[in-house]
Amino acid sequence: MKRRKIKVGIIGTGNIGSDLLAKVVRSDVLECGIFAGHNRASKGLLRAREMGVPTTYESIRYIEENPDCCEIVFDATSARVHQYNAPILKRLGKYTIDLTPAHVGGFCVPQVNLEEAMKWDNVNCITCGGQATIPIAKALNDTAMVKYLEIVATIASKSAGPGTRENIDEFTQTTKEALVEIGGIKNAKAIIVLNPAEPPITMRNTVYALIEKPDMDAIRAAVSMAANEIKKYVPGYRIILQPVYENGRVTTSVEVTGSGDFLPEYAGNLDIITCAALEIAESKARRWLA
Amino acid sequence: MAGISRIRFFDATLRDGSHAVKHQLSKELIASYCEAMDDAGMYTIIVGHGNGLGASSLQVGVSALSDSEMLKTAREHLNRTRLGVYMIPGFGTIRDNLDPALEMGVELFKIGCHCTEANVTRQHIEYISSAGKEVYGVLMNCHMASVDRLLEEAQKMQSYGAHGIILMDSAGSSTPQMVKKLVSTLVDHLYVLVGFHPHNNMGLAVANAYAAVQEGARIIDGTMRGFGAGAGNVQLEALSALLLKEGYELNQNLYQMMDVSEQIVKPIMPEDRALSDVSIISGMAGVFSSFKTQVLAAAAEFHVDPRDIFKELGRRKVVGGQEDMVVMVAEQLAHPVNADTESYLLESLT
C-alpha cells in the first residue's frame, strides 16, 4: 500500500515557489495538493501543469473554497500579499510556512529553533541571508562575547525575482530583526547586495563580529559544527573563509550552491530558504504521520 | 548660454568626502562647512556616511558620528541650501533610516543602486515621493552596463517618481566619449533631469563633467577640492571656472567656493591630490573607488600588493557593497594553497 503523504499548497509561482515545488515533488512525506498563482499566463503554472501537479490561478481563494486540498501552506508571494493571506490561512487552520519577509509568524531557522516552530501556526522563514548567517551568528554568540555583528548577503541579480526586489526593504529589516530575535545578537546590522556579473555569482554571505580577544580555535569549532548541521538540510552550504581575526574583527564567509532544481546552481539563495521551508514542513508532516 | 537652465551643483563634499577620511568627519567640520557654504549657490548639500544612510558598518567603514548627529548638525547650519542625503537600499531601510531623516528635516533624497538593479529603489523612491520631498535616482558604477541598459534602468526610476537620474562613474573609468554617448541618450529619452557624478581615477573628472554638461546634463554631483573616495571627485571649483570661461551662467559663487575649499576642506584632506597608484589601478580595473580603504587594510594585514587585490576584484566584477570580497581575495593571494584551488581557478578563468 502506498504510504500516506501530507498535502501541501504552494502560493506563488515565481522563483521560490517553483523551486519549492521541485523539492516537494521529491519528498517522501509531502505531496503538492495545489500550486496556486494569480496570473493565468504564469510560466510557473504552465510548468507545474506539465509536471502533472494540480494548479490554479485563483491564488488563496482556491484554498478558501477547497480547504481539503492541503494541510500545510507555503506562502511564496510577497510581504504585502502574505499580510493578506495570513489571517485567512489561520482561520482555515493551515500550518503556514511563510517564505516572504512579512514577519507575521515567529522566525525559524531549522538549525536554531525547529522544535519551537512545530508549535506555531505561522512560521516565518526570514530571508535567504538570514537562513545562511543566523546559525553562524548564534555560534559566535554562544562561544564569545559579541559586541556587534553584521552580515552581508550577496546574491546574483538573476536569482532575485521581482518579489525579492520589491521587498528589499523588508528583506533588510527582517534579516536584522531575526539576527536579534533568534540569533541572540543585541547589536546587529544586515546588508544586502545584488551583483549582476555574468556568469552569475554564487550566493555568498559574510559575517563580521566585534569580539574582544577571540578564542579563534573555539570559534572555528563552533562555526564548523553549525555549518555541518545546516549541511544536513542544505547540501550546498559551505564555509569558504574559515573564521579569521583581521583588522580587529572576526570574519567568516559562506557560500551556498543551489541544487539546480529550478534556477542554476549559483542561486543558492533560493535553495537555502526553500530547503529550510521544506525541512520545517517535513518535520511537521512526520509528526502527523507518526 | 541663454535659454539653458543653470547647472545644479549637488555638493557631495560631506558625503563622498567621508570616504577619504574613513567616515571620521567631525561635528565642527560639518557645522563650519555648512555655515560657510549655505549661501554659495549649491542646489543641495549632501551629508553623511560615504555610502549613505545606514551604511556605517564593518563592511564599508564605521562612522565617527551617527547619521542623526551628522544631519542634526548640518540642519542647524543650513537655511538657504537644501539638506540632502544619499541612501542605498540594502544598506538602509525606510523604518530605520528614511523616516528618521524625514523627521529631521532632510529636504532632498538620492536613492542609489548598482546600475542594473533599479527596481530595488522602487519602494524608497515612491516613499519619498509620496512624502512630498525631492527624490533622485542614482545609478552607480555606470561603466558596468551598456547605454541601452542604463536607459532602461533610468526609465524605471523615472516611472517610480524620481525627479532626476544621476549617473555615477564610481570607479572613474569612463572616458569623455563614453559620457557623451550615455548622457545624450538619457537626455533624449527621459523627461526628468539627468545628472553626472564623476570620479578622478584616470584624471578625467572635470573633462567628464564638462562632457556631460555639453550633452545636456543639468546636475553635476561633485565636491570641493575633489574631496572624495579613492582618487576623489570632480573638483567643483575647477569645473565652475571652466563653465564660466565657456560662457555658462552659474548660480555658484566661485570665489566663495575657492575660499571654503582652501580654508575648510584643505586642512582635513589626508593626502595630496596626485593620482596614487592604487587609484589609477582601481580605475583601470573598474572597481568602485571606495574600496580603497578596505584594500589597503587587507593588503597590510595579509602582506599582499594592493594593486593585485584591485586587479583580482576587477576580474571578479565586484560591485559597490561587496567589500567583504576584499578579505577573501587578499587571503587567497597570500595563501594560494589554502584556497579552494579548483573553484578559484575556475572563477578566474571565466
Contacts between the chains, C-beta under 8 A, distances in Angstrom:
chain1	res1	chain2	res2	distance
A	148	B	58	7.7
A	150	B	57	5.4
A	150	B	58	5.0
A	150	B	59	6.3
A	152	B	59	5.0
A	152	B	321	7.4
A	152	B	322	7.8
A	152	B	323	7.9
A	152	B	324	5.0
A	154	B	321	7.6
A	154	B	322	5.7
A	154	B	324	7.5
A	157	B	116	6.3
A	157	B	117	6.2
A	162	B	119	7.1
A	165	B	117	7.5
A	165	B	119	4.5
A	165	B	120	5.1
A	165	B	122	7.5
A	166	B	119	6.9
A	166	B	122	6.2
A	166	B	123	6.6
A	168	B	89	4.9
A	168	B	90	6.0
A	168	B	120	4.5
A	168	B	123	6.9
A	169	B	89	6.4
A	169	B	93	5.1
A	169	B	94	5.3
A	169	B	123	4.9
A	169	B	124	6.9
A	171	B	90	8.0
A	172	B	89	7.3
A	172	B	90	5.9
A	172	B	91	7.6
A	172	B	92	7.8
A	172	B	93	5.0
A	173	B	93	4.6
A	173	B	94	8.0
A	173	B	95	6.0
A	173	B	96	6.9
A	176	B	96	7.9
A	189	B	57	5.6
A	191	B	57	6.2
A	191	B	59	5.5
A	191	B	90	6.1
A	191	B	91	5.6
A	191	B	321	6.5
A	192	B	90	3.9
A	193	B	90	5.9
A	193	B	114	7.8
A	193	B	319	6.8
A	193	B	320	7.8
A	193	B	321	3.9
A	193	B	322	5.6
A	194	B	90	7.3
A	194	B	113	7.8
A	194	B	114	6.4
A	194	B	117	4.9
A	194	B	120	6.6
A	194	B	319	7.9
A	195	B	114	7.4
A	195	B	317	7.4
A	195	B	318	7.3
A	195	B	319	5.2
A	195	B	322	6.5
A	196	B	114	6.6
A	196	B	116	4.2
A	196	B	117	6.8
A	196	B	144	7.7
A	196	B	145	7.8
A	196	B	319	7.3
A	197	B	316	7.4
A	197	B	317	3.9
A	197	B	319	7.8
A	199	B	350	5.8
A	201	B	316	7.9
A	204	B	324	7.7
A	206	B	59	7.4
A	206	B	324	3.6
A	206	B	327	7.8
A	208	B	58	4.0
A	208	B	59	6.8
A	208	B	324	7.7
A	210	B	58	7.3
A	240	B	328	7.0
A	240	B	340	6.6
A	241	B	327	6.9
A	241	B	328	5.1
A	241	B	331	6.5
A	244	B	327	7.3
A	244	B	331	6.8
A	246	B	298	7.4
A	246	B	301	5.0
A	246	B	302	7.8
A	246	B	327	6.2
A	247	B	297	5.3
A	247	B	298	7.6
A	247	B	301	5.9
A	249	B	58	5.5
A	251	B	324	7.5
A	251	B	327	5.4
A	253	B	324	6.5
A	253	B	327	7.8
A	253	B	328	5.8
